[in-house]
């Protein structure tokens, strides 16, 4: 029992040393979730910039679907999430910060004349999973165009859809994420559909976060990367 006061003293000394070493609040670990397409565009520049500006930051990156990452965020398993904007009102303890606006496009193995909805009718349809938040958008476009087409298959991986299109398996309606440019030349990518069908990608954070200086700085880095990507796209 005599060791307890000494152990308590050591713990306090360690804590004080940590506080002195982190006077600016920019040292620590962040658990970050991101949908898969962002690992091809916004994640690399964010990691590079964070490595330069936040040398004391340690990151745990978790890929997943928007639904999965939203649930993980709500369960406090991650500190922030880069996801498709939720199609519902979020609780007041959460904050949504807009990052990217990705236009809806038709992708096909060859150029398709006329409206995208008619092209879907003419080809086997590789459907972006209409139960996913991103997939709800092309589903709404087709519904409003009066098109009801049974899909050849239902997929939640945009990269896989693009590969299948390249292999001549059909056509699809997808958001124009940056990684889609890798397929340009081997598939046809249409002009953007009306802006109301854009996929909105956002950063989900807490209204009153712990480790606030670190989260604020990291959020700033993410926003800067998103602005740079948007500027390049135009």
N, C-alpha and C positions, 0 to 999 in steps of 0.2 A: 504493500500500500504506500510505502514511502516514496516509490518512484513516480507516483501519480503527479504530485506538484511539479516535479522536475520535467516530466513529459509534457505537462500542460505549458510550462514555461518555454520549452523548446518549440512547441507548436506555435506559440505566440510570436517567438522570435522569427520563425520561418515566415509566418504571415506578414510580419512587419517588413522583412527583407523583400518579399514579393511585392508589397505595396510600394516600397521605395523604388524598386526596379521598374514598376509600371505606373509611374507618376502621371503619364499622359493617358492611361487607360487603353492603350493600343496593343496590348499583349494578351493573348488568350487563344482559345479554340472556338471555331464556329462550325456548326453543322449546317450544311447547305444542300438543299435539294434542287434538282433541275431536270426538266423534261429532256429527252434524248437529243432532239434536234439542236438544243442550245449548246451541246458539247461540240458542235461543228461550227458555231459562230460566236456567241458572246462569252462562253466560258474561257477559251484560250486567252483572249486579251485581258480578261478580268484576272486570271491567274498570273499573267506576266506583270500586270500593274500592281497587284497586291504584293507580289514578291519584292517589288522595288520599294513600295511605299509603306508596307506593313511587314517588316522582317520578323516581328514577334508573333505573327498570326499563324496558327495551325488550322488547316481546313479538313473537314470530313465531307466529301462529296457523295451525294446519294442520287443516282438516277431513278426515274420512275415516271408514271403517268401523272397528269395533273390531279386526278382524283386521289391517287395514292399519296402524293406529296402533300396535298391539302389535308388529308386525314392525319398524316405524320406530323404536320405542323400543329394541327389542333390538339394532338396528343403530346405536344412538346418534345417530340423525338428529334426534331430539327429546329434550327433557329430562324431560318428564312427559306423561302421557296420561290424559284423562278418557274412559273407555270402559265398555262392558258388562263385568262381571266375567268373566274367562276361565273356561271350563268345565273347567279342568284345574289341576294344581298348578304354580305358577310357580317359576322358579329362585330360589335363596336370595338372590341379589343384587338381586332386585326386591321391592318392598313394595306391597301393595294396601291402600288406605284407603277404606272404604265411604263413599259420598256420599248416594245416593238409592235408595229402594226404590219402584219404580213398579208398581202393581197391573195385572194383566192384565184387560182389559175387551173386551166385544163392541161393535163399532160397526156400525151399520146405518142404512139410510135411514129406517126407521120402527121403533118399539118392537117387540121380538120376545118373545113369551111363552115361558116355560119355560127350560130350561137352555141355555146358550150353545152347547153342542155340537149340540143339535137345530137351533138357528137356523142354524148353519153348514150343516147338511144341507139345509135348506129354501131356501137362497140360493146364488147364484153366490159362490164363495169367493175372495176376494182375499188370497192368502197372504203374510204377512210372511216373507220368504225364510228357509226352514228350514235353510239352510246357514250363516246368520249366527248369531252367539252369542245375540242377542236373539230371533231367529226360532225357535231351538230350543225356546224355552219354550212358545209356543202349540202347536207340533208335539207336544211331550210331553203337553200337556193333552188334545189330541184323541186321541192314541194311548191314553192311560189311560182315556179315555171310550169307547174302542172305535169311534171315528169315523175312517173312511178316505174322504176326499173329494178328488177331483181338482180342483185349483184352476183358476179362470179364468185367473189369471196369478200370477206369483211376483215380489214386489217387495221391495227392501231400503230403500225410502224411505217412512217412516211418513207424512210429509206428503202424498205422492202417493196413498197408500192412502186417507187420510181424504178427499182431494179426489174420488177415484173413488167412494167410498161416498156422498158428498154428491150426486154426479151419478146415483145410483141404479144403479150398476154391480154392487153386491153387498154382502156383509158381510165383516168381518174381525175377527181377534183381535189386539189390539195392546196394548203397555204404555201406561198413561195418563201420558204425558209432559205437561209443563205446556202446551205449544203446542196440545195437543188441545182445550183449553178454547175456543180460537178458533172451533172448529167446532160447539160446543154451541149448539143452537137450529136448526141446519141438518141435523144428524144425531142419531141416538139413541145414547147412550153408556150401557151397562149398569152395574149395580153391580159392584164389584170381585169377581173370582173369588178363590178361596182364596189366602192369602198365600204358599203354597209356589210359586205361579206368578208371583210378582213378578219384574220385571227389576231386577237389582241393578246400579247404576252406581257405578263406583269411580274413584279416582285412582291411577294407576300411577306410582310413583316408584322411585328407586334406594335401596337400603338404606344405602349410603355415598355420598351425592351430592357432586359438586363444587359450589362456590359455596353452601355449606350455609346460611349465614344468610339469603341471598336466597330459596332454595328453601323453607326452613322458614317464613319469613314469608308467602310466596305460598301455600304449602299451607294455612296458617292462614286466609288470606282465603277460599280455596276452601271449606274446611270450614265457615266461618261462613256463607257464602252458602247452602250445602247445608242447614245446620241451619235457617236462616231460611225456606227454601222448604218444608222438611218441616213446620215449625210452621204456616205459612200453609195448607198442605194439610189440616191437622187443625183 
